[in-house]
Amino acid sequence: MEELRRAYSRLCKESGAEPQESVLQQLQELSRGRLDLATQSLTVDSCRALGKLLQKGSLLTELILSDCMLSEEGATLLLQGLCVNTVVRFLDLKGNNLRATGAEALGKLLRQNKSIQSLTLEWNSLGTWEEAFATFCGALAANSALRQLDLRNNQISHKGAEELALALKSNASLQQLDLRWNHIGLLGGRALVNCLPSNRTLWRLELAGNSIPGDVLRAVEQAMDHNQDRQTAFRENQARTHVLSKEVQHLREEKSKQFLDLMETIDRQREEMARSSRASAVRVGQLQEALDERHSVIKALKAKLQMAEAALALSEQKARDLGELLAAAEQERRSQAQRQAKEHRLEQQEAAERESKLLRDLSAANEKNLLLRNQVDELERKAKSQQEQLFLARQELSNTAAELKLRAVQAEERLELEKKRSRQSLEDSEHLRFTEVEHMTRHLEESERAMQERVQRLEAARLSLEEELSRAKAAALSERSQAEEELVKAKNQVRLEEQQRLAHLEEKLRLLAQARDEAQSACLQQKQTVADAQARASQLGVQVEGLQRRLEELQQELSNKDQEKVAEVTRVRVELQEQKGRLKAELTAQEALKEKVAALERQLKVIASDHREALLDRESENASLREKLRLKEAEIARIRDEEAQRASFLQNAVLAYVQGSPLRTLSPQK
């Protein structure tokens, strides 16, 4: 630690600046390779000295520079020093307001540095400049060491998210990415979702506080879960591969041990045979010395003969021992062959069990695939049936609207006819009234004044009737415009009400005709007729108001039903989208299962090939051992023959010596 402190002081003095006391204190208190300079205001000279120190520093593994208020130049100098560093694993640059220059320097760092695994860039402004952030994303795509990246609160827009998506498609090492509290939005979220199928290493992606819809967030969560499952399967495969490699290594070690044991036994046998050959050679030398001593006494010859017999017995004993050793070696060879056969059978059983287990897994995966396909077919049938129901409902609505339009046109025609009839009846009544008035004027002036008053009243009644007719026409027009949205249930009710209203109008016209006849028959009763007409007009107004209220109720019912239809359609669409998402997830799961099955099949093939190779190796070893045993047996037989020949030669020599000696004449014949 003192070495780093002195190096920092020296670098500061070389640049003509005073070292900062806070930095010196942190270098002095350095523990476990962690340098914490958080909330320390670092000058440009300090950043330059620290950058040069980081180029050569081999003790720092974590560098904390959060909330240091670094300038663009200072951050660039520090990052340049880290470009050639190979020790730092964790870098924290939180809250330093890094901008375009900082983003470019970070891009250069990611391209050149191969040791940083965790990078924290929270509370900066990297996303404000799109070109610089694009440079940073390009460097991220080329980096192969970074595992964790924190980009919270960096003002990243949807374009920046698209650049990040392009980088994630090429990156194969990043596992955790935090993008919370930015400005990614819907477009950026969709871009990230589209890039996730190409990335198989990222298993944690945080997108809270980015105004991203819930369906996009759910898609991201599904992709992350899929990547987590893939990582788990990869780790399990690695563990299985490690176990298999250990088993293979163990088998190889056992084979080597067995081979070494066999070689040791062979060496011991060779040593014993060499000792026996040396002993036999010594004994033969002794016999030759005995043969050279022809002038010794017969007792010496007898003693030598006894020694030769003893040596011969000893050699026979050695031969028997060698035979026993050979039998023991043969027995050991048989036992070893039996053990190898048992091991071979056990390995075959284990391979059969593994193969049956893999076949069971494969059959289970196939059954699950069939179930998923059946579910997909059932969902497709449900979707088709719902589409057919929607089509029938739309067709029924169109038929109802056409029917209502036709009915409105018919009602309008009937109203026109009634209007024409009423006008004609009014014109006729007016003409008769005028003739009667002229007739009465010729008779009495008083009756003429009365008639004029009555004519004025009739005119007012006519105007009121015309106004009522105009109101009825307007009500019919409004009814036609609102009845276009009416459903099948209200159609019969409206038709009955329309028939009643038409019957009522026909009744009113009949009453008007009767009133006209009464006016023609008697002028004295016209006052009563006008009163009746006014009463009928009031009744018509009440009926029109009732019809308007009924139309408003029908309109309210239609609007409620339209809202229900819209809600039902939206619900069906949401269900279809959810079903599509589930189907996509199930398809991806099926693909992952297929990949797992293929990997297991490959592993099975590799295990079978290794097993065959091991069997071939063992068979070759057995053949070599048999060949060595055959050679040993041949050598032992040859040694036995040589010993027998030597013994026969020695016996012949002794007999010849005894027969040729001068004492033979004194000895009796045997």
C-alpha positions as CSV (number, residue, x, y, z in Angstrom):
1,M,0.0,0.0,0.0
2,E,2.9,2.3,0.8
3,E,4.3,1.6,-2.6
4,L,1.1,2.8,-4.3
5,R,1.1,5.9,-2.1
6,R,4.7,6.8,-3.0
7,A,4.1,6.1,-6.7
8,Y,1.0,8.5,-6.7
9,S,3.1,11.2,-4.9
10,R,5.9,10.8,-7.4
11,L,3.5,11.0,-10.4
12,C,1.9,14.2,-9.0
13,K,5.3,15.9,-8.5
14,E,6.4,14.9,-12.0
15,S,3.3,16.7,-13.4
16,G,4.0,19.7,-11.2
17,A,0.9,19.3,-8.9
18,E,0.5,18.6,-5.2
19,P,-1.1,15.2,-4.3
20,Q,-4.5,15.3,-2.7
21,E,-4.5,14.3,1.0
22,S,-7.8,12.4,0.7
23,V,-6.4,10.2,-2.1
24,L,-3.2,9.6,-0.1
25,Q,-5.3,8.5,2.9
26,Q,-7.4,6.1,0.8
27,L,-4.3,4.6,-0.8
28,Q,-2.8,4.2,2.7
29,E,-6.0,2.5,3.9
30,L,-6.3,0.2,0.9
31,S,-7.8,-3.2,1.9
32,R,-8.2,-6.3,-0.3
33,G,-7.5,-4.4,-3.5
34,R,-10.5,-2.0,-3.0
35,L,-9.8,1.7,-3.6
36,D,-12.8,3.8,-2.5
37,L,-12.7,7.5,-3.7
38,A,-16.5,8.1,-3.4
39,T,-17.6,11.8,-2.9
40,Q,-13.9,12.9,-3.3
41,S,-13.6,15.9,-5.6
42,L,-10.7,14.8,-7.9
43,T,-8.7,17.4,-9.9
44,V,-7.5,16.9,-13.4
45,D,-3.8,16.4,-12.2
46,S,-5.0,13.8,-9.7
47,C,-6.9,12.0,-12.4
48,R,-3.8,12.1,-14.7
49,A,-1.7,10.6,-11.9
50,L,-4.3,8.0,-11.0
51,G,-4.6,7.0,-14.7
52,K,-0.8,6.5,-15.0
53,L,-0.9,4.6,-11.7
54,L,-3.7,2.3,-12.9
55,Q,-1.6,1.4,-16.0
56,K,0.9,-0.3,-13.8
57,G,-1.1,-1.1,-10.6
58,S,-1.4,-4.9,-10.0
59,L,-3.1,-4.8,-6.6
60,L,-6.4,-2.9,-7.4
61,T,-9.4,-5.1,-8.2
62,E,-12.2,-2.6,-7.3
63,L,-12.3,1.1,-8.1
64,I,-15.1,3.3,-6.6
65,L,-15.4,6.8,-8.2
66,S,-19.0,7.6,-7.4
67,D,-20.1,11.2,-6.9
68,C,-16.6,12.6,-7.6
69,M,-17.7,15.4,-9.9
70,L,-15.2,14.3,-12.5
71,S,-14.6,16.7,-15.4
72,E,-14.7,15.4,-19.0
73,E,-10.9,15.6,-19.2
74,G,-10.3,13.9,-15.8
75,A,-12.7,11.1,-16.7
76,T,-11.0,10.6,-20.1
77,L,-7.5,10.4,-18.4
78,L,-8.8,7.9,-15.8
79,L,-10.4,5.7,-18.5
80,Q,-7.3,5.8,-20.7
81,G,-5.3,4.4,-17.8
82,L,-7.8,1.6,-17.3
83,C,-7.7,0.7,-21.0
84,V,-4.4,-1.2,-20.5
85,N,-5.2,-2.5,-16.9
86,T,-5.7,-6.2,-16.6
87,V,-6.6,-6.5,-12.8
88,V,-9.6,-4.2,-12.1
89,R,-12.8,-6.2,-12.0
90,F,-15.3,-3.7,-10.6
91,L,-15.6,0.0,-11.7
92,D,-18.2,2.5,-10.2
93,L,-18.7,5.9,-11.9
94,K,-22.0,6.8,-10.4
95,G,-23.2,10.4,-10.4
96,N,-20.3,12.0,-12.4
97,N,-22.4,13.7,-15.1
98,L,-20.6,11.9,-18.0
99,R,-21.6,13.3,-21.4
100,A,-20.5,12.8,-25.0
101,T,-16.7,12.7,-24.3
102,G,-17.2,10.4,-21.4
103,A,-19.4,8.1,-23.5
104,E,-16.7,7.9,-26.2
105,A,-14.0,7.2,-23.6
106,L,-16.1,4.5,-22.1
107,G,-16.6,3.0,-25.5
108,K,-12.8,2.9,-26.0
109,L,-12.4,1.3,-22.5
110,L,-14.9,-1.5,-23.4
111,R,-13.1,-2.2,-26.6
112,Q,-9.6,-2.4,-25.1
113,N,-10.1,-3.7,-21.5
114,K,-10.6,-7.4,-21.0
115,S,-10.9,-7.6,-17.2
116,I,-13.7,-5.4,-16.0
117,Q,-16.8,-7.5,-15.2
118,S,-19.0,-5.0,-13.4
119,L,-19.6,-1.3,-14.5
120,T,-21.9,1.1,-12.7
121,L,-22.9,4.3,-14.6
122,E,-25.9,5.4,-12.6
123,W,-27.0,9.1,-12.6
124,N,-25.0,10.3,-15.7
125,S,-26.2,11.8,-19.0
126,L,-24.9,9.2,-21.5
127,G,-28.1,9.0,-23.5
128,T,-28.4,12.8,-24.2
129,W,-25.9,12.6,-27.1
130,E,-27.1,9.9,-29.5
131,E,-24.0,9.6,-31.6
132,A,-21.7,9.2,-28.6
133,F,-24.1,6.7,-27.0
134,A,-24.1,4.8,-30.3
135,T,-20.3,4.6,-30.1
136,F,-20.7,3.3,-26.5
137,C,-23.2,0.6,-27.6
138,G,-20.9,-0.5,-30.5
139,A,-18.1,-1.0,-28.0
140,L,-20.5,-3.0,-25.7
141,A,-21.4,-5.3,-28.6
142,A,-17.6,-6.1,-29.2
143,N,-16.9,-6.6,-25.4
144,S,-16.5,-10.1,-24.2
145,A,-15.7,-9.7,-20.5
146,L,-18.4,-7.4,-19.0
147,R,-21.1,-9.3,-16.9
148,Q,-23.0,-6.5,-15.2
149,L,-23.9,-3.0,-16.4
150,D,-25.9,-0.3,-14.5
151,L,-27.4,2.5,-16.7
152,R,-30.1,3.9,-14.4
153,N,-31.1,7.5,-14.8
154,N,-29.0,8.2,-17.9
155,Q,-31.7,9.9,-20.0
156,I,-31.7,7.1,-22.6
157,S,-34.4,7.6,-25.3
158,H,-36.0,5.1,-27.6
159,K,-33.2,5.6,-30.1
160,G,-30.7,4.8,-27.5
161,A,-32.7,1.7,-26.6
162,E,-32.6,0.6,-30.2
163,E,-28.8,1.0,-30.2
164,L,-28.6,-1.0,-27.0
165,A,-30.8,-3.7,-28.7
166,L,-28.4,-3.9,-31.6
167,A,-25.5,-4.3,-29.1
168,L,-27.3,-7.0,-27.2
169,K,-27.7,-9.0,-30.4
170,S,-23.9,-9.3,-30.8
171,N,-22.9,-9.4,-27.1
172,A,-22.3,-12.8,-25.7
173,S,-21.1,-12.1,-22.2
174,L,-23.5,-9.6,-20.5
175,Q,-25.7,-11.2,-17.9
176,Q,-27.3,-8.3,-15.9
177,L,-28.5,-4.9,-17.4
178,D,-30.3,-2.2,-15.3
179,L,-32.2,0.4,-17.4
180,R,-34.6,1.8,-14.8
181,W,-35.8,5.4,-14.8
182,N,-34.9,6.4,-18.3
183,H,-37.1,7.5,-21.3
184,I,-37.2,4.3,-23.3
185,G,-40.9,4.2,-24.0
186,L,-43.0,1.8,-26.1
187,L,-40.6,1.9,-29.2
188,G,-37.5,1.2,-27.2
189,G,-39.2,-1.5,-25.2
190,R,-40.3,-3.3,-28.4
191,A,-36.8,-3.0,-29.8
192,L,-35.4,-4.6,-26.7
193,V,-38.0,-7.3,-26.8
194,N,-37.1,-8.1,-30.5
195,C,-33.4,-8.4,-29.7
196,L,-33.8,-10.8,-26.7
197,P,-34.4,-14.0,-28.8
198,S,-30.8,-13.4,-30.3
199,N,-29.2,-13.0,-26.9
200,R,-28.9,-16.2,-24.8
201,T,-26.7,-14.9,-21.9
202,L,-28.7,-12.0,-20.5
203,W,-30.9,-13.3,-17.6
204,R,-31.7,-10.1,-15.7
205,L,-33.1,-6.9,-17.4
206,E,-34.7,-4.1,-15.3
207,L,-37.0,-1.7,-17.1
208,A,-39.1,0.0,-14.4
209,G,-39.9,3.7,-14.7
210,N,-39.6,3.8,-18.5
211,S,-43.3,4.2,-19.5
212,I,-43.3,0.7,-21.1
213,P,-46.6,-1.1,-21.5
214,G,-47.3,-4.2,-19.3
215,D,-47.4,-6.6,-22.2
216,V,-43.9,-5.6,-23.3
217,L,-42.7,-6.0,-19.7
218,R,-44.3,-9.4,-19.5
219,A,-42.6,-10.4,-22.8
220,V,-39.2,-9.3,-21.3
221,E,-39.9,-11.3,-18.2
222,Q,-40.7,-14.4,-20.2
223,A,-37.4,-13.9,-22.2
224,M,-35.4,-13.5,-19.0
225,D,-37.0,-16.7,-17.5
226,H,-36.2,-18.5,-20.7
227,N,-32.6,-17.4,-20.6
228,Q,-32.4,-18.4,-16.9
229,D,-33.7,-21.8,-17.7
230,R,-31.1,-22.0,-20.5
231,Q,-28.3,-21.0,-18.2
232,T,-29.4,-23.6,-15.6
233,A,-29.5,-26.3,-18.3
234,F,-26.0,-25.2,-19.4
235,R,-24.7,-25.4,-15.9
236,E,-26.2,-28.8,-15.4
237,N,-24.7,-30.0,-18.7
238,Q,-21.3,-28.7,-17.6
239,A,-21.6,-30.5,-14.2
240,R,-22.6,-33.7,-16.0
241,T,-19.7,-33.4,-18.4
242,H,-17.3,-32.7,-15.4
243,V,-18.7,-35.9,-13.7
244,L,-18.2,-37.9,-16.8
245,S,-14.7,-36.6,-17.3
246,K,-13.9,-37.5,-13.7
247,E,-15.3,-41.0,-14.2
248,V,-13.2,-41.4,-17.4
249,Q,-10.1,-40.2,-15.5
250,H,-10.9,-42.6,-12.7
251,L,-11.2,-45.5,-15.2
252,R,-7.9,-44.5,-16.8
253,E,-6.2,-44.3,-13.5
254,E,-7.5,-47.8,-12.6
255,K,-6.3,-49.1,-15.9
256,S,-2.9,-47.6,-15.4
257,K,-2.7,-49.0,-11.8
258,Q,-3.6,-52.5,-13.1
259,F,-1.1,-52.2,-15.8
260,L,1.6,-51.1,-13.3
261,D,0.7,-54.0,-11.0
262,L,1.0,-56.4,-13.9
263,M,4.3,-55.0,-14.9
264,E,5.6,-55.3,-11.3
265,T,4.6,-58.9,-11.1
266,I,6.3,-59.6,-14.4
267,D,9.4,-57.8,-13.2
268,R,9.4,-59.9,-10.0
269,Q,9.1,-63.0,-12.0
270,R,12.0,-61.9,-14.1
271,E,14.1,-61.2,-11.1
272,E,13.3,-64.6,-9.6
273,M,14.2,-66.3,-12.8
274,A,17.4,-64.4,-13.0
275,R,18.3,-65.4,-9.4
276,S,17.5,-69.0,-10.2
277,S,19.7,-68.9,-13.4
278,R,22.5,-67.3,-11.4
279,A,22.2,-70.0,-8.7
280,S,22.2,-72.7,-11.4
281,A,25.2,-71.1,-13.0
282,V,27.1,-71.1,-9.7
283,R,26.2,-74.7,-9.1
284,V,27.4,-75.7,-12.6
285,G,30.7,-73.9,-11.9
286,Q,31.0,-75.9,-8.6
287,L,30.4,-79.1,-10.5
288,Q,33.0,-78.2,-13.1
289,E,35.5,-77.5,-10.3
290,A,34.7,-80.9,-8.9
291,L,35.3,-82.5,-12.2
292,D,38.7,-80.7,-12.4
293,E,39.7,-82.3,-9.1
294,R,40.2,-85.8,-10.5
295,H,43.0,-86.6,-8.2
296,S,41.0,-86.1,-5.1
297,V,39.9,-88.8,-2.9
298,I,36.8,-90.9,-3.6
299,K,35.3,-89.4,-0.5
300,A,35.6,-86.0,-2.0
301,L,34.0,-87.3,-5.2
302,K,31.2,-88.9,-3.1
303,A,30.8,-85.6,-1.3
304,K,30.7,-83.7,-4.6
305,L,28.2,-86.3,-5.9
306,Q,26.1,-85.7,-2.8
307,M,26.4,-82.0,-3.4
308,A,25.4,-82.4,-7.0
309,E,22.4,-84.6,-6.0
310,A,21.5,-82.0,-3.4
311,A,21.8,-79.3,-6.0
312,L,19.8,-81.3,-8.4
313,A,17.1,-81.8,-5.8
314,L,17.2,-78.1,-5.1
315,S,16.9,-77.3,-8.8
316,E,13.9,-79.7,-9.0
317,Q,12.4,-77.9,-6.0
318,K,13.0,-74.6,-7.8
319,A,11.3,-76.1,-10.9
320,R,8.4,-77.1,-8.8
321,D,8.3,-73.6,-7.3
322,L,8.3,-72.1,-10.8
323,G,5.5,-74.4,-11.8
324,E,3.5,-73.3,-8.8
325,L,4.2,-69.7,-9.5
326,L,3.1,-70.2,-13.1
327,A,-0.1,-71.9,-11.9
328,A,-0.7,-69.0,-9.5
329,A,-0.1,-66.5,-12.3
330,E,-2.5,-68.5,-14.5
331,Q,-5.1,-68.4,-11.6
332,E,-4.5,-64.6,-11.2
333,R,-5.0,-64.1,-14.9
334,R,-8.2,-66.0,-14.8
335,S,-9.5,-64.1,-11.8
336,Q,-8.5,-60.8,-13.5
337,A,-10.3,-61.9,-16.6
338,Q,-13.4,-62.7,-14.5
339,R,-13.2,-59.3,-12.8
340,Q,-12.8,-57.6,-16.2
341,A,-15.8,-59.6,-17.5
342,K,-17.9,-58.5,-14.4
343,E,-16.9,-54.9,-14.9
344,H,-17.7,-55.1,-18.5
345,R,-21.2,-56.5,-17.7
346,L,-21.7,-53.8,-15.1
347,E,-20.7,-51.1,-17.6
348,Q,-23.1,-52.6,-20.1
349,Q,-25.9,-52.6,-17.6
350,E,-25.1,-49.0,-16.6
351,A,-25.1,-48.0,-20.3
352,A,-28.4,-49.8,-20.9
353,E,-29.9,-48.1,-17.8
354,R,-28.7,-44.7,-19.1
355,E,-30.0,-45.4,-22.5
356,S,-33.4,-46.5,-21.1
357,K,-33.5,-43.4,-18.9
358,L,-32.8,-41.2,-21.9
359,L,-35.4,-43.0,-24.0
360,R,-37.9,-42.4,-21.2
361,D,-37.0,-38.7,-21.1
362,L,-37.4,-38.6,-24.8
363,S,-40.8,-40.3,-24.7
364,A,-41.9,-37.9,-22.0
365,A,-40.8,-34.9,-24.0
366,N,-42.6,-36.3,-27.1
367,E,-45.8,-36.7,-25.0
368,K,-45.5,-33.2,-23.7
369,N,-45.0,-32.0,-27.3
370,L,-48.2,-33.8,-28.4
371,L,-50.1,-32.3,-25.5
372,L,-48.9,-28.8,-26.4
373,R,-49.9,-29.4,-30.0
374,N,-53.3,-30.5,-29.0
375,Q,-53.7,-27.4,-26.8
376,V,-52.6,-25.2,-29.8
377,D,-55.2,-26.9,-32.0
378,E,-57.9,-26.4,-29.4
379,L,-57.0,-22.8,-29.0
380,E,-57.1,-22.3,-32.8
381,R,-60.5,-23.9,-33.0
382,K,-61.8,-21.6,-30.2
383,A,-60.3,-18.6,-32.0
384,K,-62.1,-19.6,-35.2
385,S,-65.4,-20.1,-33.4
386,Q,-65.1,-16.7,-31.8
387,Q,-64.3,-15.1,-35.1
388,E,-67.4,-16.8,-36.7
389,Q,-69.6,-15.5,-33.8
390,L,-68.2,-12.0,-34.3
391,F,-68.9,-12.3,-38.1
392,L,-72.5,-13.5,-37.4
393,A,-73.0,-10.7,-34.9
394,R,-71.8,-8.1,-37.4
395,Q,-73.9,-9.5,-40.2
396,E,-77.0,-9.5,-37.9
397,L,-76.2,-5.8,-37.0
398,S,-76.0,-4.9,-40.6
399,N,-79.3,-6.6,-41.4
400,T,-80.9,-4.9,-38.5
401,A,-79.6,-1.5,-39.6
402,A,-80.9,-2.1,-43.2
403,E,-84.3,-3.1,-41.8
404,L,-84.5,0.0,-39.6
405,K,-83.5,2.2,-42.5
406,L,-86.2,0.7,-44.7
407,R,-88.8,1.1,-42.0
408,A,-87.8,4.7,-41.5
409,V,-88.2,5.4,-45.2
410,Q,-91.6,3.8,-45.1
411,A,-92.6,5.8,-42.1
412,E,-91.4,9.0,-43.8
413,E,-93.5,8.2,-46.9
414,R,-96.6,7.6,-44.8
415,L,-96.0,10.9,-43.0
416,E,-95.8,12.7,-46.3
417,L,-99.0,11.2,-47.5
418,E,-100.8,12.1,-44.3
419,K,-99.4,15.6,-44.6
420,K,-100.8,15.9,-48.1
421,R,-104.1,14.6,-47.1
422,S,-104.4,17.0,-44.2
423,R,-103.4,19.9,-46.4
424,Q,-106.0,18.9,-48.9
425,S,-108.7,18.5,-46.2
426,L,-107.7,21.9,-44.8
427,E,-107.9,23.5,-48.2
428,D,-111.3,22.0,-48.8
429,S,-112.6,23.1,-45.4
430,E,-111.2,26.6,-46.0
431,H,-112.9,26.8,-49.4
432,L,-116.2,25.7,-47.9
433,R,-115.8,28.1,-45.0
434,F,-115.2,31.0,-47.4
435,T,-118.3,30.1,-49.4
436,E,-120.4,29.8,-46.3
437,V,-119.0,33.2,-45.0
438,E,-120.0,34.9,-48.3
439,H,-123.4,33.4,-48.0
440,M,-123.8,34.5,-44.4
441,T,-122.5,38.0,-45.3
442,R,-125.2,38.4,-47.8
443,H,-127.8,37.6,-45.1
444,L,-126.6,39.0,-41.8
445,E,-123.6,41.1,-40.8
446,E,-123.6,39.9,-37.3
447,S,-123.4,36.3,-38.5
448,E,-120.5,37.5,-40.8
449,R,-118.6,38.9,-37.8
450,A,-119.2,35.6,-35.9
451,M,-118.1,33.7,-38.9
452,Q,-114.9,35.8,-39.2
453,E,-114.1,35.1,-35.6
454,R,-114.7,31.4,-36.2
455,V,-112.5,31.6,-39.3
456,Q,-109.7,33.1,-37.3
457,R,-110.0,30.4,-34.7
458,L,-110.0,27.7,-37.4
459,E,-106.8,29.4,-38.9
460,A,-105.1,29.2,-35.5
461,A,-106.2,25.5,-35.2
462,R,-104.8,24.9,-38.7
463,L,-101.5,26.5,-37.8
464,S,-101.3,24.5,-34.6
465,L,-102.0,21.3,-36.5
466,E,-99.2,22.2,-39.0
467,E,-96.8,22.7,-36.1
468,E,-97.8,19.4,-34.6
469,L,-97.2,17.7,-38.0
470,S,-93.8,19.3,-38.3
471,R,-92.9,18.2,-34.8
472,A,-94.1,14.7,-35.6
473,K,-91.9,14.7,-38.7
474,A,-88.9,15.9,-36.7
475,A,-89.6,13.2,-34.2
476,A,-89.8,10.6,-37.0
477,L,-86.5,11.8,-38.5
478,S,-84.8,11.6,-35.1
479,E,-86.3,8.2,-34.6
480,R,-84.9,7.1,-38.0
481,S,-81.4,8.4,-37.1
482,Q,-81.4,6.7,-33.7
483,A,-83.1,3.5,-34.8
484,E,-80.2,2.6,-37.1
485,E,-78.2,1.5,-34.0
486,E,-81.2,-0.5,-32.5
487,L,-80.7,-4.3,-31.8
488,V,-82.9,-7.3,-32.6
489,K,-84.8,-7.3,-29.3
490,A,-86.1,-3.7,-29.7
491,K,-87.2,-4.3,-33.3
492,N,-90.5,-6.0,-32.5
493,Q,-91.4,-3.4,-29.9
494,V,-90.7,-0.5,-32.2
495,R,-92.7,-2.1,-35.0
496,L,-95.7,-2.5,-32.6
497,E,-95.4,1.0,-31.4
498,E,-95.2,2.3,-35.0
499,Q,-98.4,0.4,-36.0
500,Q,-100.2,1.8,-33.0
501,R,-99.0,5.3,-33.8
502,L,-100.1,5.0,-37.4
503,A,-103.5,3.7,-36.3
504,H,-103.7,6.6,-34.0
505,L,-102.8,9.0,-36.8
506,E,-105.4,7.4,-39.1
507,E,-108.0,7.8,-36.3
508,K,-107.0,11.4,-36.0
509,L,-107.4,12.0,-39.7
510,R,-110.8,10.3,-39.6
511,L,-111.8,12.5,-36.8
512,L,-110.6,15.6,-38.7
513,A,-112.7,14.4,-41.7
514,Q,-115.7,14.1,-39.4
515,A,-115.0,17.6,-38.1
516,R,-114.8,18.9,-41.7
517,D,-118.2,17.3,-42.4
518,E,-119.7,18.8,-39.3
519,A,-118.3,22.2,-40.2
520,Q,-120.0,21.8,-43.6
521,S,-123.3,20.7,-42.1
522,A,-123.5,23.2,-39.4
523,C,-121.5,26.3,-38.7
524,L,-123.0,26.5,-35.2
525,Q,-121.1,23.4,-34.2
526,Q,-117.7,24.7,-35.4
527,K,-116.8,26.1,-32.1
528,Q,-117.2,22.7,-30.4
529,T,-115.2,21.1,-33.3
530,V,-112.3,23.6,-32.8
531,A,-112.3,22.8,-29.1
532,D,-112.2,19.1,-29.9
533,A,-109.4,19.7,-32.4
534,Q,-107.4,21.5,-29.7
535,A,-108.0,18.6,-27.3
536,R,-106.8,16.2,-29.9
537,A,-103.8,18.4,-30.6
538,S,-102.8,18.3,-26.9
539,Q,-103.2,14.5,-26.9
540,L,-100.9,14.4,-29.9
541,G,-98.3,16.5,-28.1
542,V,-98.5,14.2,-25.1
543,Q,-98.1,11.2,-27.4
544,V,-95.1,12.8,-29.2
545,E,-93.4,13.5,-25.9
546,G,-94.0,9.9,-24.9
547,L,-92.4,8.8,-28.2
548,Q,-89.4,11.0,-27.6
549,R,-88.9,9.6,-24.1
550,R,-89.2,6.1,-25.6
551,L,-86.6,6.9,-28.2
552,E,-84.2,8.3,-25.6
553,E,-84.6,5.1,-23.6
554,L,-83.9,3.0,-26.7
555,Q,-80.9,5.2,-27.5
556,Q,-79.5,4.7,-24.0
557,E,-80.0,0.9,-24.3
558,L,-78.2,0.9,-27.6
559,S,-75.3,2.9,-26.2
560,N,-75.0,0.5,-23.3
561,K,-75.1,-2.5,-25.6
562,D,-72.5,-1.0,-27.8
563,Q,-70.3,-0.4,-24.8
564,E,-70.8,-4.0,-23.7
565,K,-69.9,-5.2,-27.2
566,V,-66.8,-3.1,-27.3
567,A,-65.8,-4.4,-23.9
568,E,-66.4,-8.0,-25.0
569,V,-64.4,-7.5,-28.2
570,T,-61.5,-6.0,-26.3
571,R,-61.6,-8.8,-23.7
572,V,-61.6,-11.4,-26.6
573,R,-58.7,-9.6,-28.2
574,V,-56.7,-9.6,-24.9
575,E,-57.4,-13.3,-24.4
576,L,-56.3,-14.0,-27.9
577,Q,-53.1,-12.0,-27.4
578,E,-52.4,-13.8,-24.1
579,Q,-53.1,-17.2,-25.8
580,K,-50.7,-16.2,-28.6
581,G,-48.0,-15.2,-26.0
582,R,-48.5,-18.5,-24.1
583,L,-48.3,-20.4,-27.4
584,K,-45.1,-18.6,-28.3
585,A,-43.6,-19.4,-24.9
586,E,-44.7,-23.0,-25.2
587,L,-43.1,-23.2,-28.7
588,T,-39.9,-21.7,-27.3
589,A,-40.0,-24.3,-24.5
590,Q,-40.5,-27.0,-27.0
591,E,-37.5,-25.7,-29.0
592,A,-35.5,-25.7,-25.8
593,L,-36.6,-29.3,-25.0
594,K,-35.6,-30.3,-28.5
595,E,-32.2,-28.8,-28.0
596,K,-31.9,-30.6,-24.7
597,V,-32.9,-33.9,-26.3
598,A,-30.4,-33.3,-29.1
599,A,-27.7,-32.5,-26.5
600,L,-28.6,-35.7,-24.5
601,E,-28.5,-37.7,-27.7
602,R,-25.1,-36.3,-28.5
603,Q,-23.9,-37.1,-25.0
604,L,-25.3,-40.6,-25.3
605,K,-23.4,-41.0,-28.6
606,V,-20.2,-39.7,-27.0
607,I,-20.6,-42.0,-24.0
608,A,-21.3,-45.0,-26.3
609,S,-18.2,-44.2,-28.4
610,D,-16.1,-43.8,-25.2
611,H,-17.5,-47.1,-23.9
612,R,-16.6,-48.9,-27.2
613,E,-13.2,-47.4,-27.2
614,A,-12.7,-48.5,-23.5
615,L,-13.8,-52.0,-24.4
616,L,-11.5,-52.1,-27.4
617,D,-8.6,-50.8,-25.2
618,R,-9.4,-53.5,-22.6
619,E,-9.6,-56.2,-25.2
620,S,-6.2,-55.1,-26.7
621,E,-4.8,-55.1,-23.2
622,N,-6.1,-58.6,-22.5
623,A,-4.6,-59.8,-25.8
624,S,-1.3,-58.3,-24.9
625,L,-1.4,-59.9,-21.5
626,R,-2.2,-63.3,-23.0
627,E,0.7,-62.9,-25.4
628,K,3.0,-62.0,-22.5
629,L,1.8,-65.0,-20.5
630,R,2.4,-67.3,-23.5
631,L,5.9,-65.9,-23.9
632,K,6.5,-66.4,-20.1
633,E,5.3,-70.0,-20.3
634,A,7.5,-70.7,-23.3
635,E,10.5,-69.2,-21.5
636,I,9.8,-71.3,-18.3
637,A,9.5,-74.4,-20.5
638,R,12.8,-73.5,-22.1
639,I,14.5,-73.0,-18.7
640,R,13.1,-76.4,-17.5
641,D,14.6,-78.1,-20.6
642,E,17.9,-76.4,-20.1
643,E,18.0,-77.4,-16.4
644,A,17.1,-81.0,-17.4
645,Q,19.9,-81.0,-20.0
646,R,22.4,-79.6,-17.6
647,A,21.4,-82.2,-14.9
648,S,21.8,-85.0,-17.5
649,F,25.1,-83.7,-18.6
650,L,26.3,-83.5,-15.0
651,Q,25.2,-87.0,-14.3
652,N,26.8,-88.4,-17.4
653,A,30.0,-86.5,-16.6
654,V,30.1,-88.0,-13.0
655,L,29.4,-91.5,-14.3
656,A,32.1,-91.1,-16.9
657,Y,34.5,-89.9,-14.3
658,V,33.7,-92.7,-11.9
659,Q,34.0,-95.3,-14.7
660,G,37.3,-94.0,-15.9
661,S,39.0,-93.7,-12.4
662,P,41.7,-96.4,-11.2
663,L,39.6,-97.2,-8.2
664,R,36.8,-98.6,-10.4
665,T,38.6,-102.0,-10.5
666,L,38.5,-102.2,-6.7
667,S,34.9,-101.4,-6.5
668,P,32.4,-104.2,-7.0
669,Q,30.2,-104.2,-10.0
670,K,26.8,-102.7,-9.4
